[in-house]
Amino acid sequence: MRINSFKITICKSGLEVSALGLGCMGLTFGYGPATNEADAIALIQKAVALGVTFFDTVEAYSQGGNEELLGIALKPYRDKVVITTKFGFKNGNSSQGLDSSPERIRTVAETSLKHLQTDVIDLFYQHRVDPNIPIEDVAGTVQELIKEGKVKHFGLSEAGVQTIRKAHAVQP
């Protein structure tokens, strides 16, 4: 059975993805040593062959190494997949604390585009809410990136209802 026979639409944006996605963290970060690059690429490409269209990464997984791996693996399939990545940590390192300043968001977007070997990030979301930066500023910065054609959709991770409402008022 192919996975893509089961699809979901993310919110009202019309962004359609396979019901099962592949979170790529464990390939380079968090669960022991990194997977051999050739094996990781083969796994990602097998997921595409099985119908997975939703792939998740973040700059903080191996300071861009996970994004680079995904960029290599998905380059031949770029028009058939949805790539998500996140921002929100100082220097792309979760142990250094949060940083969702507009400058950092822009830096992450530019760097992620290079790592992922793409001209647009399909879904760009804040990894953790940064209490030091108004969510309206975060949403406004991502809105600018959307207008510039560098990002298609904006999302939030681990945000409460009020935070989501405030962000949505700026950038749905």
C-alpha positions in Angstrom: 0.0 0.0 0.0 1.2 3.5 -0.9 1.1 6.0 1.9 0.0 8.8 -0.3 -3.4 7.3 -0.7 -4.0 8.9 2.8 -3.7 12.7 2.6 -4.5 15.5 5.0 -4.8 19.2 4.5 -3.0 21.4 7.0 -5.4 24.1 8.3 -7.2 26.4 5.8 -4.1 27.0 3.8 -4.7 24.2 1.3 -1.3 22.7 2.0 -1.9 19.0 1.3 0.5 16.3 2.7 0.6 12.6 3.2 -1.1 11.5 6.4 2.2 10.1 7.5 5.3 12.3 7.5 8.9 11.7 8.2 10.5 13.6 11.0 14.2 13.5 10.2 15.7 14.5 13.6 17.0 11.0 14.4 19.0 10.7 11.3 21.7 13.1 12.5 20.7 14.2 16.0 19.3 13.1 19.3 19.2 9.3 19.2 22.8 8.2 19.2 25.3 8.5 16.4 24.2 9.9 13.0 23.0 7.5 10.4 25.4 6.8 7.6 24.7 9.4 4.9 24.1 6.9 2.1 21.7 4.9 4.3 19.9 8.1 5.4 19.4 9.3 1.9 18.2 5.8 0.8 15.7 5.8 3.7 14.3 9.3 2.8 14.1 8.4 -0.9 12.3 5.1 0.0 9.8 7.1 2.0 9.2 9.2 -1.1 8.7 6.1 -3.2 6.2 4.8 -0.7 4.2 8.1 -0.9 5.5 10.2 2.0 5.3 13.8 0.9 5.8 15.5 4.3 9.4 15.9 5.6 10.3 17.8 8.8 13.7 19.1 9.9 15.2 22.1 11.7 18.4 24.0 11.8 19.0 22.9 15.4 19.4 19.2 14.3 23.2 19.1 13.8 23.5 22.8 13.2 22.1 22.5 9.7 23.5 19.1 8.9 20.0 17.5 9.0 18.7 20.1 6.6 21.7 19.5 4.3 21.0 15.7 4.3 17.4 16.4 3.5 18.3 18.8 0.7 20.5 16.2 -1.0 18.0 13.4 -0.6 15.0 15.4 -1.8 16.5 17.4 -4.5 15.3 15.0 -7.3 11.8 15.1 -5.8 11.5 18.7 -4.8 8.3 19.4 -6.8 6.6 16.4 -5.2 7.3 16.9 -1.5 6.6 19.4 1.3 9.6 20.4 3.4 9.2 22.0 6.8 11.9 23.5 8.9 11.9 25.6 12.1 13.6 28.6 13.7 13.9 29.9 17.2 17.2 29.0 18.8 20.4 31.0 19.4 22.9 30.1 16.8 20.8 27.1 15.8 21.6 25.4 19.1 18.8 24.4 21.4 21.1 24.4 24.4 21.9 28.1 23.9 18.4 29.3 24.5 15.7 30.9 22.4 16.1 33.6 19.8 13.1 34.4 17.5 14.3 38.0 16.8 13.5 39.2 13.3 17.2 39.1 12.4 17.6 35.5 13.5 14.5 34.4 11.7 15.8 35.9 8.5 19.2 34.4 9.0 17.7 31.0 9.6 15.5 31.3 6.5 18.4 32.2 4.2 20.7 29.5 5.7 17.9 26.8 5.5 17.2 27.6 1.9 20.9 26.9 1.1 21.1 23.8 3.2 17.8 22.4 1.7 18.9 23.3 -1.8 15.6 24.9 -2.5 14.2 28.4 -3.4 11.3 28.2 -1.0 10.5 26.7 2.4 7.0 25.1 2.3 6.2 25.4 6.0 8.4 27.6 8.3 7.5 27.5 11.9 8.7 28.7 15.3 10.1 25.7 17.2 9.4 27.2 20.7 7.6 30.4 21.6 10.2 33.0 22.6 8.8 35.0 25.5 11.3 37.9 24.8 10.0 38.6 21.3 6.3 39.6 20.7 4.6 36.9 18.6 3.3 39.7 16.4 6.9 40.5 15.4 7.6 36.9 14.7 4.5 36.6 12.5 5.3 39.8 10.8 8.8 38.7 9.9 7.5 35.4 8.5 4.8 37.3 6.6 7.6 39.4 5.0 9.4 36.2 4.0 6.2 34.9 2.5 5.8 38.1 0.5 9.4 37.7 -0.7 8.6 34.2 -2.0 11.1 32.5 0.4 8.4 30.8 2.6 4.9 29.5 1.6 3.3 28.8 5.0 3.8 29.8 8.6 3.3 27.7 11.7 3.9 27.5 15.4 5.0 24.6 17.6 4.1 24.3 21.3 2.1 27.5 21.3 -1.0 28.2 23.4 -4.3 29.4 22.0 -3.8 33.1 22.8 -0.3 33.1 21.1 -1.8 31.4 18.1 -4.6 34.0 17.9 -2.2 36.9 18.1 0.1 35.4 15.4 -2.9 34.6 13.2 -4.1 38.2 13.4 -0.8 39.2 11.7 -0.2 36.2 9.5 -2.8 33.5 9.2 
